[in-house]
Amino acid sequence: MRRNSHLAVIAGFAAAVILLAAGGLLLWGSTYVHNTVQSQLAAQQIFFPPKAAFANAKAALRSRLA
């Protein structure tokens, strides 16, 4: 019985280490991609309209479809 509980503890720690490493790598990758895309769009002077412009466009589209 003791051996099974030791194996469960070791497996739990191993799973925690793997999940923490995967989470850290995913966070790093997300930050890297965000910064790369943002810098490339800024270098090419590509800008998107503010969020309010999309809200007005959706309202106009709904009124045309109704």
Predicted model as a PDB file, atoms N, CA, C, CB and O in Angstrom, pLDDT in the B-factor column:
MODEL        1                                                                  
ATOM      1  N   MET A   1       0.827  -1.191   0.000  1.00 58.00           N  
ATOM      2  CA  MET A   1       0.000   0.000   0.000  1.00 58.00           C  
ATOM      3  C   MET A   1       0.868   1.251   0.000  1.00 58.00           C  
ATOM      4  CB  MET A   1      -0.939   0.000   1.205  1.00 58.00           C  
ATOM      5  O   MET A   1       0.520   2.241  -0.643  1.00 58.00           O  
ATOM      6  N   ARG A   2       1.986   1.223   0.707  1.00 76.00           N  
ATOM      7  CA  ARG A   2       2.852   2.404   0.755  1.00 76.00           C  
ATOM      8  C   ARG A   2       3.491   2.683  -0.594  1.00 76.00           C  
ATOM      9  CB  ARG A   2       3.935   2.226   1.812  1.00 76.00           C  
ATOM     10  O   ARG A   2       3.688   3.835  -0.980  1.00 76.00           O  
ATOM     11  N   ARG A   3       3.810   1.613  -1.302  1.00 77.00           N  
ATOM     12  CA  ARG A   3       4.474   1.800  -2.597  1.00 77.00           C  
ATOM     13  C   ARG A   3       3.553   2.498  -3.591  1.00 77.00           C  
ATOM     14  CB  ARG A   3       4.932   0.448  -3.165  1.00 77.00           C  
ATOM     15  O   ARG A   3       3.996   3.357  -4.352  1.00 77.00           O  
ATOM     16  N   ASN A   4       2.283   2.134  -3.587  1.00 82.00           N  
ATOM     17  CA  ASN A   4       1.324   2.767  -4.497  1.00 82.00           C  
ATOM     18  C   ASN A   4       1.154   4.244  -4.189  1.00 82.00           C  
ATOM     19  CB  ASN A   4      -0.025   2.066  -4.417  1.00 82.00           C  
ATOM     20  O   ASN A   4       1.035   5.054  -5.109  1.00 82.00           O  
ATOM     21  N   SER A   5       1.140   4.607  -2.924  1.00 89.00           N  
ATOM     22  CA  SER A   5       0.965   6.016  -2.575  1.00 89.00           C  
ATOM     23  C   SER A   5       2.211   6.819  -2.949  1.00 89.00           C  
ATOM     24  CB  SER A   5       0.662   6.167  -1.069  1.00 89.00           C  
ATOM     25  O   SER A   5       2.090   7.975  -3.357  1.00 89.00           O  
ATOM     26  N   HIS A   6       3.402   6.237  -2.821  1.00 91.00           N  
ATOM     27  CA  HIS A   6       4.631   6.929  -3.229  1.00 91.00           C  
ATOM     28  C   HIS A   6       4.645   7.148  -4.751  1.00 91.00           C  
ATOM     29  CB  HIS A   6       5.883   6.118  -2.788  1.00 91.00           C  
ATOM     30  O   HIS A   6       5.041   8.209  -5.233  1.00 91.00           O  
ATOM     31  N   LEU A   7       4.215   6.145  -5.478  1.00 92.00           N  
ATOM     32  CA  LEU A   7       4.155   6.286  -6.928  1.00 92.00           C  
ATOM     33  C   LEU A   7       3.144   7.360  -7.331  1.00 92.00           C  
ATOM     34  CB  LEU A   7       3.794   4.946  -7.579  1.00 92.00           C  
ATOM     35  O   LEU A   7       3.379   8.113  -8.276  1.00 92.00           O  
ATOM     36  N   ALA A   8       2.032   7.430  -6.623  1.00 93.00           N  
ATOM     37  CA  ALA A   8       1.021   8.449  -6.928  1.00 93.00           C  
ATOM     38  C   ALA A   8       1.568   9.848  -6.650  1.00 93.00           C  
ATOM     39  CB  ALA A   8      -0.262   8.205  -6.104  1.00 93.00           C  
ATOM     40  O   ALA A   8       1.302  10.775  -7.416  1.00 93.00           O  
ATOM     41  N   VAL A   9       2.319  10.011  -5.576  1.00 93.00           N  
ATOM     42  CA  VAL A   9       2.906  11.310  -5.250  1.00 93.00           C  
ATOM     43  C   VAL A   9       3.933  11.705  -6.309  1.00 93.00           C  
ATOM     44  CB  VAL A   9       3.562  11.277  -3.849  1.00 93.00           C  
ATOM     45  O   VAL A   9       3.957  12.850  -6.760  1.00 93.00           O  
ATOM     46  N   ILE A  10       4.769  10.768  -6.699  1.00 95.00           N  
ATOM     47  CA  ILE A  10       5.787  11.043  -7.722  1.00 95.00           C  
ATOM     48  C   ILE A  10       5.107  11.389  -9.051  1.00 95.00           C  
ATOM     49  CB  ILE A  10       6.739   9.819  -7.899  1.00 95.00           C  
ATOM     50  O   ILE A  10       5.519  12.331  -9.728  1.00 95.00           O  
ATOM     51  N   ALA A  11       4.082  10.644  -9.422  1.00 96.00           N  
ATOM     52  CA  ALA A  11       3.353  10.926 -10.664  1.00 96.00           C  
ATOM     53  C   ALA A  11       2.684  12.293 -10.598  1.00 96.00           C  
ATOM     54  CB  ALA A  11       2.300   9.834 -10.935  1.00 96.00           C  
ATOM     55  O   ALA A  11       2.650  13.011 -11.597  1.00 96.00           O  
ATOM     56  N   GLY A  12       2.155  12.661  -9.445  1.00 96.00           N  
ATOM     57  CA  GLY A  12       1.531  13.972  -9.276  1.00 96.00           C  
ATOM     58  C   GLY A  12       2.530  15.106  -9.432  1.00 96.00           C  
ATOM     59  O   GLY A  12       2.246  16.102 -10.097  1.00 96.00           O  
ATOM     60  N   PHE A  13       3.700  14.958  -8.819  1.00 97.00           N  
ATOM     61  CA  PHE A  13       4.744  15.975  -8.960  1.00 97.00           C  
ATOM     62  C   PHE A  13       5.229  16.074 -10.402  1.00 97.00           C  
ATOM     63  CB  PHE A  13       5.922  15.663  -8.033  1.00 97.00           C  
ATOM     64  O   PHE A  13       5.454  17.171 -10.913  1.00 97.00           O  
ATOM     65  N   ALA A  14       5.387  14.934 -11.049  1.00 98.00           N  
ATOM     66  CA  ALA A  14       5.829  14.937 -12.444  1.00 98.00           C  
ATOM     67  C   ALA A  14       4.804  15.631 -13.334  1.00 98.00           C  
ATOM     68  CB  ALA A  14       6.072  13.500 -12.936  1.00 98.00           C  
ATOM     69  O   ALA A  14       5.166  16.418 -14.209  1.00 98.00           O  
ATOM     70  N   ALA A  15       3.535  15.340 -13.112  1.00 98.00           N  
ATOM     71  CA  ALA A  15       2.479  15.988 -13.897  1.00 98.00           C  
ATOM     72  C   ALA A  15       2.468  17.493 -13.645  1.00 98.00           C  
ATOM     73  CB  ALA A  15       1.101  15.383 -13.559  1.00 98.00           C  
ATOM     74  O   ALA A  15       2.287  18.276 -14.577  1.00 98.00           O  
ATOM     75  N   ALA A  16       2.661  17.904 -12.388  1.00 98.00           N  
ATOM     76  CA  ALA A  16       2.680  19.330 -12.065  1.00 98.00           C  
ATOM     77  C   ALA A  16       3.843  20.033 -12.749  1.00 98.00           C  
ATOM     78  CB  ALA A  16       2.763  19.535 -10.554  1.00 98.00           C  
ATOM     79  O   ALA A  16       3.677  21.134 -13.274  1.00 98.00           O  
ATOM     80  N   VAL A  17       5.011  19.413 -12.750  1.00 98.00           N  
ATOM     81  CA  VAL A  17       6.187  20.015 -13.391  1.00 98.00           C  
ATOM     82  C   VAL A  17       5.970  20.131 -14.898  1.00 98.00           C  
ATOM     83  CB  VAL A  17       7.457  19.180 -13.096  1.00 98.00           C  
ATOM     84  O   VAL A  17       6.294  21.156 -15.497  1.00 98.00           O  
ATOM     85  N   ILE A  18       5.426  19.091 -15.503  1.00 98.00           N  
ATOM     86  CA  ILE A  18       5.173  19.114 -16.950  1.00 98.00           C  
ATOM     87  C   ILE A  18       4.155  20.189 -17.299  1.00 98.00           C  
ATOM     88  CB  ILE A  18       4.679  17.738 -17.438  1.00 98.00           C  
ATOM     89  O   ILE A  18       4.342  20.928 -18.266  1.00 98.00           O  
ATOM     90  N   LEU A  19       3.080  20.283 -16.526  1.00 98.00           N  
ATOM     91  CA  LEU A  19       2.051  21.288 -16.803  1.00 98.00           C  
ATOM     92  C   LEU A  19       2.567  22.702 -16.580  1.00 98.00           C  
ATOM     93  CB  LEU A  19       0.829  21.045 -15.933  1.00 98.00           C  
ATOM     94  O   LEU A  19       2.223  23.607 -17.340  1.00 98.00           O  
ATOM     95  N   LEU A  20       3.374  22.907 -15.567  1.00 98.00           N  
ATOM     96  CA  LEU A  20       3.958  24.237 -15.343  1.00 98.00           C  
ATOM     97  C   LEU A  20       4.897  24.620 -16.479  1.00 98.00           C  
ATOM     98  CB  LEU A  20       4.712  24.277 -14.004  1.00 98.00           C  
ATOM     99  O   LEU A  20       4.880  25.761 -16.941  1.00 98.00           O  
ATOM    100  N   ALA A  21       5.707  23.685 -16.928  1.00 98.00           N  
ATOM    101  CA  ALA A  21       6.612  23.965 -18.049  1.00 98.00           C  
ATOM    102  C   ALA A  21       5.818  24.263 -19.317  1.00 98.00           C  
ATOM    103  CB  ALA A  21       7.567  22.777 -18.286  1.00 98.00           C  
ATOM    104  O   ALA A  21       6.154  25.195 -20.048  1.00 98.00           O  
ATOM    105  N   ALA A  22       4.789  23.499 -19.585  1.00 98.00           N  
ATOM    106  CA  ALA A  22       3.964  23.734 -20.773  1.00 98.00           C  
ATOM    107  C   ALA A  22       3.266  25.089 -20.686  1.00 98.00           C  
ATOM    108  CB  ALA A  22       2.922  22.609 -20.939  1.00 98.00           C  
ATOM    109  O   ALA A  22       3.196  25.813 -21.679  1.00 98.00           O  
ATOM    110  N   GLY A  23       2.756  25.433 -19.523  1.00 98.00           N  
ATOM    111  CA  GLY A  23       2.110  26.732 -19.349  1.00 98.00           C  
ATOM    112  C   GLY A  23       3.079  27.882 -19.551  1.00 98.00           C  
ATOM    113  O   GLY A  23       2.739  28.883 -20.182  1.00 98.00           O  
ATOM    114  N   GLY A  24       4.277  27.744 -19.021  1.00 98.00           N  
ATOM    115  CA  GLY A  24       5.288  28.778 -19.200  1.00 98.00           C  
ATOM    116  C   GLY A  24       5.682  28.945 -20.654  1.00 98.00           C  
ATOM    117  O   GLY A  24       5.829  30.070 -21.132  1.00 98.00           O  
ATOM    118  N   LEU A  25       5.856  27.840 -21.364  1.00 98.00           N  
ATOM    119  CA  LEU A  25       6.207  27.908 -22.786  1.00 98.00           C  
ATOM    120  C   LEU A  25       5.070  28.506 -23.617  1.00 98.00           C  
ATOM    121  CB  LEU A  25       6.559  26.512 -23.312  1.00 98.00           C  
ATOM    122  O   LEU A  25       5.317  29.277 -24.544  1.00 98.00           O  
ATOM    123  N   LEU A  26       3.841  28.155 -23.290  1.00 98.00           N  
ATOM    124  CA  LEU A  26       2.703  28.729 -24.013  1.00 98.00           C  
ATOM    125  C   LEU A  26       2.590  30.228 -23.763  1.00 98.00           C  
ATOM    126  CB  LEU A  26       1.403  28.030 -23.604  1.00 98.00           C  
ATOM    127  O   LEU A  26       2.294  30.986 -24.687  1.00 98.00           O  
ATOM    128  N   LEU A  27       2.817  30.661 -22.543  1.00 98.00           N  
ATOM    129  CA  LEU A  27       2.779  32.089 -22.226  1.00 98.00           C  
ATOM    130  C   LEU A  27       3.886  32.832 -22.961  1.00 98.00           C  
ATOM    131  CB  LEU A  27       2.907  32.309 -20.710  1.00 98.00           C  
ATOM    132  O   LEU A  27       3.649  33.907 -23.513  1.00 98.00           O  
ATOM    133  N   TRP A  28       5.089  32.273 -22.973  1.00 98.00           N  
ATOM    134  CA  TRP A  28       6.207  32.890 -23.687  1.00 98.00           C  
ATOM    135  C   TRP A  28       5.911  32.973 -25.184  1.00 98.00           C  
ATOM    136  CB  TRP A  28       7.508  32.097 -23.443  1.00 98.00           C  
ATOM    137  O   TRP A  28       6.154  34.005 -25.809  1.00 98.00           O  
ATOM    138  N   GLY A  29       5.392  31.903 -25.754  1.00 97.00           N  
ATOM    139  CA  GLY A  29       5.071  31.885 -27.177  1.00 97.00           C  
ATOM    140  C   GLY A  29       4.002  32.899 -27.533  1.00 97.00           C  
ATOM    141  O   GLY A  29       4.102  33.567 -28.562  1.00 97.00           O  
ATOM    142  N   SER A  30       2.993  33.023 -26.707  1.00 97.00           N  
ATOM    143  CA  SER A  30       1.926  33.991 -26.950  1.00 97.00           C  
ATOM    144  C   SER A  30       2.469  35.417 -26.931  1.00 97.00           C  
ATOM    145  CB  SER A  30       0.814  33.836 -25.907  1.00 97.00           C  
ATOM    146  O   SER A  30       2.130  36.225 -27.795  1.00 97.00           O  
ATOM    147  N   THR A  31       3.307  35.723 -25.953  1.00 97.00           N  
ATOM    148  CA  THR A  31       3.894  37.053 -25.858  1.00 97.00           C  
ATOM    149  C   THR A  31       4.796  37.335 -27.055  1.00 97.00           C  
ATOM    150  CB  THR A  31       4.683  37.197 -24.554  1.00 97.00           C  
ATOM    151  O   THR A  31       4.769  38.437 -27.603  1.00 97.00           O  
ATOM    152  N   TYR A  32       5.584  36.366 -27.460  1.00 97.00           N  
ATOM    153  CA  TYR A  32       6.487  36.529 -28.599  1.00 97.00           C  
ATOM    154  C   TYR A  32       5.709  36.813 -29.882  1.00 97.00           C  
ATOM    155  CB  TYR A  32       7.353  35.277 -28.776  1.00 97.00           C  
ATOM    156  O   TYR A  32       6.051  37.729 -30.630  1.00 97.00           O  
ATOM    157  N   VAL A  33       4.667  36.028 -30.134  1.00 96.00           N  
ATOM    158  CA  VAL A  33       3.877  36.210 -31.347  1.00 96.00           C  
ATOM    159  C   VAL A  33       3.167  37.561 -31.329  1.00 96.00           C  
ATOM    160  CB  VAL A  33       2.854  35.072 -31.498  1.00 96.00           C  
ATOM    161  O   VAL A  33       3.140  38.257 -32.344  1.00 96.00           O  
ATOM    162  N   HIS A  34       2.599  37.935 -30.200  1.00 95.00           N  
ATOM    163  CA  HIS A  34       1.911  39.222 -30.096  1.00 95.00           C  
ATOM    164  C   HIS A  34       2.865  40.372 -30.401  1.00 95.00           C  
ATOM    165  CB  HIS A  34       1.302  39.396 -28.694  1.00 95.00           C  
ATOM    166  O   HIS A  34       2.535  41.266 -31.180  1.00 95.00           O  
ATOM    167  N   ASN A  35       4.034  40.351 -29.796  1.00 96.00           N  
ATOM    168  CA  ASN A  35       4.997  41.428 -30.011  1.00 96.00           C  
ATOM    169  C   ASN A  35       5.520  41.454 -31.442  1.00 96.00           C  
ATOM    170  CB  ASN A  35       6.156  41.288 -29.045  1.00 96.00           C  
ATOM    171  O   ASN A  35       5.715  42.529 -32.008  1.00 96.00           O  
ATOM    172  N   THR A  36       5.748  40.292 -32.030  1.00 95.00           N  
ATOM    173  CA  THR A  36       6.244  40.228 -33.402  1.00 95.00           C  
ATOM    174  C   THR A  36       5.216  40.777 -34.389  1.00 95.00           C  
ATOM    175  CB  THR A  36       6.606  38.789 -33.768  1.00 95.00           C  
ATOM    176  O   THR A  36       5.553  41.581 -35.258  1.00 95.00           O  
ATOM    177  N   VAL A  37       3.973  40.345 -34.255  1.00 93.00           N  
ATOM    178  CA  VAL A  37       2.920  40.817 -35.158  1.00 93.00           C  
ATOM    179  C   VAL A  37       2.699  42.317 -34.980  1.00 93.00           C  
ATOM    180  CB  VAL A  37       1.603  40.048 -34.909  1.00 93.00           C  
ATOM    181  O   VAL A  37       2.555  43.049 -35.959  1.00 93.00           O  
ATOM    182  N   GLN A  38       2.673  42.764 -33.738  1.00 92.00           N  
ATOM    183  CA  GLN A  38       2.455  44.188 -33.479  1.00 92.00           C  
ATOM    184  C   GLN A  38       3.580  45.031 -34.081  1.00 92.00           C  
ATOM    185  CB  GLN A  38       2.350  44.447 -31.966  1.00 92.00           C  
ATOM    186  O   GLN A  38       3.311  46.066 -34.689  1.00 92.00           O  
ATOM    187  N   SER A  39       4.811  44.611 -33.923  1.00 94.00           N  
ATOM    188  CA  SER A  39       5.923  45.396 -34.464  1.00 94.00           C  
ATOM    189  C   SER A  39       5.930  45.375 -35.995  1.00 94.00           C  
ATOM    190  CB  SER A  39       7.257  44.864 -33.928  1.00 94.00           C  
ATOM    191  O   SER A  39       6.279  46.377 -36.619  1.00 94.00           O  
ATOM    192  N   GLN A  40       5.550  44.251 -36.605  1.00 93.00           N  
ATOM    193  CA  GLN A  40       5.509  44.186 -38.063  1.00 93.00           C  
ATOM    194  C   GLN A  40       4.388  45.052 -38.625  1.00 93.00           C  
ATOM    195  CB  GLN A  40       5.335  42.742 -38.523  1.00 93.00           C  
ATOM    196  O   GLN A  40       4.575  45.712 -39.647  1.00 93.00           O  
ATOM    197  N   LEU A  41       3.228  45.059 -37.974  1.00 90.00           N  
ATOM    198  CA  LEU A  41       2.136  45.902 -38.441  1.00 90.00           C  
ATOM    199  C   LEU A  41       2.482  47.377 -38.277  1.00 90.00           C  
ATOM    200  CB  LEU A  41       0.846  45.573 -37.687  1.00 90.00           C  
ATOM    201  O   LEU A  41       2.144  48.189 -39.139  1.00 90.00           O  
ATOM    202  N   ALA A  42       3.146  47.731 -37.190  1.00 90.00           N  
ATOM    203  CA  ALA A  42       3.538  49.125 -36.972  1.00 90.00           C  
ATOM    204  C   ALA A  42       4.586  49.542 -37.996  1.00 90.00           C  
ATOM    205  CB  ALA A  42       4.079  49.325 -35.539  1.00 90.00           C  
ATOM    206  O   ALA A  42       4.544  50.669 -38.490  1.00 90.00           O  
ATOM    207  N   ALA A  43       5.514  48.668 -38.321  1.00 91.00           N  
ATOM    208  CA  ALA A  43       6.544  48.996 -39.302  1.00 91.00           C  
ATOM    209  C   ALA A  43       5.937  49.222 -40.687  1.00 91.00           C  
ATOM    210  CB  ALA A  43       7.595  47.882 -39.362  1.00 91.00           C  
ATOM    211  O   ALA A  43       6.446  50.031 -41.462  1.00 91.00           O  
ATOM    212  N   GLN A  44       4.867  48.520 -40.995  1.00 91.00           N  
ATOM    213  CA  GLN A  44       4.207  48.676 -42.290  1.00 91.00           C  
ATOM    214  C   GLN A  44       3.116  49.744 -42.236  1.00 91.00           C  
ATOM    215  CB  GLN A  44       3.610  47.344 -42.743  1.00 91.00           C  
ATOM    216  O   GLN A  44       2.418  49.966 -43.225  1.00 91.00           O  
ATOM    217  N   GLN A  45       2.970  50.394 -41.108  1.00 89.00           N  
ATOM    218  CA  GLN A  45       1.976  51.437 -40.860  1.00 89.00           C  
ATOM    219  C   GLN A  45       0.559  50.946 -41.149  1.00 89.00           C  
ATOM    220  CB  GLN A  45       2.282  52.666 -41.708  1.00 89.00           C  
ATOM    221  O   GLN A  45      -0.225  51.623 -41.814  1.00 89.00           O  
ATOM    222  N   ILE A  46       0.250  49.760 -40.639  1.00 86.00           N  
ATOM    223  CA  ILE A  46      -1.088  49.193 -40.757  1.00 86.00           C  
ATOM    224  C   ILE A  46      -1.783  49.398 -39.424  1.00 86.00           C  
ATOM    225  CB  ILE A  46      -1.046  47.674 -41.156  1.00 86.00           C  
ATOM    226  O   ILE A  46      -1.294  48.959 -38.383  1.00 86.00           O  
ATOM    227  N   PHE A  47      -2.934  50.073 -39.462  1.00 79.00           N  
ATOM    228  CA  PHE A  47      -3.690  50.344 -38.249  1.00 79.00           C  
ATOM    229  C   PHE A  47      -5.134  49.919 -38.463  1.00 79.00           C  
ATOM    230  CB  PHE A  47      -3.606  51.842 -37.858  1.00 79.00           C  
ATOM    231  O   PHE A  47      -5.653  49.983 -39.577  1.00 79.00           O  
ATOM    232  N   PHE A  48      -5.771  49.490 -37.396  1.00 80.00           N  
ATOM    233  CA  PHE A  48      -7.161  49.092 -37.448  1.00 80.00           C  
ATOM    234  C   PHE A  48      -8.015  50.176 -36.829  1.00 80.00           C  
ATOM    235  CB  PHE A  48      -7.378  47.753 -36.737  1.00 80.00           C  
ATOM    236  O   PHE A  48      -7.561  50.873 -35.922  1.00 80.00           O  
ATOM    237  N   PRO A  49      -9.253  50.336 -37.300  1.00 79.00           N  
ATOM    238  CA  PRO A  49     -10.118  51.356 -36.723  1.00 79.00           C  
ATOM    239  C   PRO A  49     -10.464  51.013 -35.270  1.00 79.00           C  
ATOM    240  CB  PRO A  49     -11.402  51.505 -37.558  1.00 79.00           C  
ATOM    241  O   PRO A  49     -10.355  49.859 -34.855  1.00 79.00           O  
ATOM    242  N   PRO A  50     -10.879  52.024 -34.505  1.00 80.00           N  
ATOM    243  CA  PRO A  50     -11.238  51.748 -33.106  1.00 80.00           C  
ATOM    244  C   PRO A  50     -12.461  50.830 -33.012  1.00 80.00           C  
ATOM    245  CB  PRO A  50     -11.513  53.065 -32.357  1.00 80.00           C  
ATOM    246  O   PRO A  50     -13.205  50.656 -33.977  1.00 80.00           O  
ATOM    247  N   LYS A  51     -12.638  50.267 -31.857  1.00 78.00           N  
ATOM    248  CA  LYS A  51     -13.720  49.307 -31.630  1.00 78.00           C  
ATOM    249  C   LYS A  51     -15.087  49.943 -31.897  1.00 78.00           C  
ATOM    250  CB  LYS A  51     -13.661  48.766 -30.191  1.00 78.00           C  
ATOM    251  O   LYS A  51     -15.997  49.267 -32.377  1.00 78.00           O  
ATOM    252  N   ALA A  52     -15.240  51.228 -31.592  1.00 78.00           N  
ATOM    253  CA  ALA A  52     -16.518  51.910 -31.794  1.00 78.00           C  
ATOM    254  C   ALA A  52     -16.925  51.910 -33.270  1.00 78.00           C  
ATOM    255  CB  ALA A  52     -16.438  53.350 -31.272  1.00 78.00           C  
ATOM    256  O   ALA A  52     -18.115  51.860 -33.578  1.00 78.00           O  
ATOM    257  N   ALA A  53     -15.967  51.966 -34.170  1.00 75.00           N  
ATOM    258  CA  ALA A  53     -16.283  51.957 -35.597  1.00 75.00           C  
ATOM    259  C   ALA A  53     -16.934  50.640 -35.999  1.00 75.00           C  
ATOM    260  CB  ALA A  53     -15.018  52.196 -36.430  1.00 75.00           C  
ATOM    261  O   ALA A  53     -17.823  50.630 -36.851  1.00 75.00           O  
ATOM    262  N   PHE A  54     -16.519  49.555 -35.417  1.00 75.00           N  
ATOM    263  CA  PHE A  54     -17.120  48.264 -35.723  1.00 75.00           C  
ATOM    264  C   PHE A  54     -18.524  48.162 -35.147  1.00 75.00           C  
ATOM    265  CB  PHE A  54     -16.250  47.134 -35.188  1.00 75.00           C  
ATOM    266  O   PHE A  54     -19.396  47.553 -35.766  1.00 75.00           O  
ATOM    267  N   ALA A  55     -18.761  48.742 -33.983  1.00 76.00           N  
ATOM    268  CA  ALA A  55     -20.093  48.711 -33.373  1.00 76.00           C  
ATOM    269  C   ALA A  55     -21.084  49.479 -34.243  1.00 76.00           C  
ATOM    270  CB  ALA A  55     -20.056  49.306 -31.941  1.00 76.00           C  
ATOM    271  O   ALA A  55     -22.215  49.032 -34.431  1.00 76.00           O  
ATOM    272  N   ASN A  56     -20.673  50.627 -34.774  1.00 72.00           N  
ATOM    273  CA  ASN A  56     -21.562  51.407 -35.643  1.00 72.00           C  
ATOM    274  C   ASN A  56     -21.818  50.670 -36.952  1.00 72.00           C  
ATOM    275  CB  ASN A  56     -20.960  52.798 -35.928  1.00 72.00           C  
ATOM    276  O   ASN A  56     -22.932  50.720 -37.474  1.00 72.00           O  
ATOM    277  N   ALA A  57     -20.831  50.001 -37.482  1.00 68.00           N  
ATOM    278  CA  ALA A  57     -21.001  49.255 -38.716  1.00 68.00           C  
ATOM    279  C   ALA A  57     -21.973  48.092 -38.521  1.00 68.00           C  
ATOM    280  CB  ALA A  57     -19.650  48.742 -39.214  1.00 68.00           C  
ATOM    281  O   ALA A  57     -22.770  47.796 -39.412  1.00 68.00           O  
ATOM    282  N   LYS A  58     -21.915  47.440 -37.377  1.00 65.00           N  
ATOM    283  CA  LYS A  58     -22.830  46.332 -37.097  1.00 65.00           C  
ATOM    284  C   LYS A  58     -24.258  46.846 -36.996  1.00 65.00           C  
ATOM    285  CB  LYS A  58     -22.430  45.604 -35.797  1.00 65.00           C  
ATOM    286  O   LYS A  58     -25.184  46.200 -37.486  1.00 65.00           O  
ATOM    287  N   ALA A  59     -24.449  48.009 -36.359  1.00 64.00           N  
ATOM    288  CA  ALA A  59     -25.801  48.579 -36.234  1.00 64.00           C  
ATOM    289  C   ALA A  59     -26.349  48.965 -37.605  1.00 64.00           C  
ATOM    290  CB  ALA A  59     -25.790  49.814 -35.300  1.00 64.00           C  
ATOM    291  O   ALA A  59     -27.531  48.757 -37.880  1.00 64.00           O  
ATOM    292  N   ALA A  60     -25.502  49.523 -38.465  1.00 62.00           N  
ATOM    293  CA  ALA A  60     -25.931  49.902 -39.800  1.00 62.00           C  
ATOM    294  C   ALA A  60     -26.293  48.661 -40.614  1.00 62.00           C  
ATOM    295  CB  ALA A  60     -24.833  50.711 -40.508  1.00 62.00           C  
ATOM    296  O   ALA A  60     -27.279  48.671 -41.351  1.00 62.00           O  
ATOM    297  N   LEU A  61     -25.515  47.608 -40.489  1.00 64.00           N  
ATOM    298  CA  LEU A  61     -25.794  46.375 -41.211  1.00 64.00           C  
ATOM    299  C   LEU A  61     -27.106  45.764 -40.747  1.00 64.00           C  
ATOM    300  CB  LEU A  61     -24.652  45.378 -41.028  1.00 64.00           C  
ATOM    301  O   LEU A  61     -27.880  45.270 -41.567  1.00 64.00           O  
ATOM    302  N   ARG A  62     -27.369  45.790 -39.443  1.00 67.00           N  
ATOM    303  CA  ARG A  62     -28.616  45.223 -38.920  1.00 67.00           C  
ATOM    304  C   ARG A  62     -29.820  46.003 -39.439  1.00 67.00           C  
ATOM    305  CB  ARG A  62     -28.607  45.225 -37.376  1.00 67.00           C  
ATOM    306  O   ARG A  62     -30.850  45.408 -39.760  1.00 67.00           O  
ATOM    307  N   SER A  63     -29.702  47.331 -39.526  1.00 63.00           N  
ATOM    308  CA  SER A  63     -30.832  48.127 -39.998  1.00 63.00           C  
ATOM    309  C   SER A  63     -31.105  47.870 -41.475  1.00 63.00           C  
ATOM    310  CB  SER A  63     -30.571  49.616 -39.762  1.00 63.00           C  
ATOM    311  O   SER A  63     -32.257  47.930 -41.906  1.00 63.00           O  
ATOM    312  N   ARG A  64     -30.057  47.582 -42.266  1.00 64.00           N  
ATOM    313  CA  ARG A  64     -30.246  47.274 -43.685  1.00 64.00           C  
ATOM    314  C   ARG A  64     -30.882  45.899 -43.872  1.00 64.00           C  
ATOM    315  CB  ARG A  64     -28.907  47.337 -44.427  1.00 64.00           C  
ATOM    316  O   ARG A  64     -31.656  45.690 -44.805  1.00 64.00           O  
ATOM    317  N   LEU A  65     -30.556  44.974 -42.991  1.00 65.00           N  
ATOM    318  CA  LEU A  65     -31.097  43.610 -43.140  1.00 65.00           C  
ATOM    319  C   LEU A  65     -32.512  43.483 -42.626  1.00 65.00           C  
ATOM    320  CB  LEU A  65     -30.220  42.618 -42.417  1.00 65.00           C  
ATOM    321  O   LEU A  65     -33.235  42.575 -43.036  1.00 65.00           O  
ATOM    322  N   ALA A  66     -32.925  44.368 -41.742  1.00 58.00           N  
ATOM    323  CA  ALA A  66     -34.261  44.252 -41.136  1.00 58.00           C  
ATOM    324  C   ALA A  66     -35.357  44.707 -42.043  1.00 58.00           C  
ATOM    325  CB  ALA A  66     -34.327  45.033 -39.873  1.00 58.00           C  
ATOM    326  O   ALA A  66     -36.528  44.666 -41.665  1.00 58.00           O  
TER     327      ALA A  66                                                      
ENDMDL                                                                          
END                                                                             
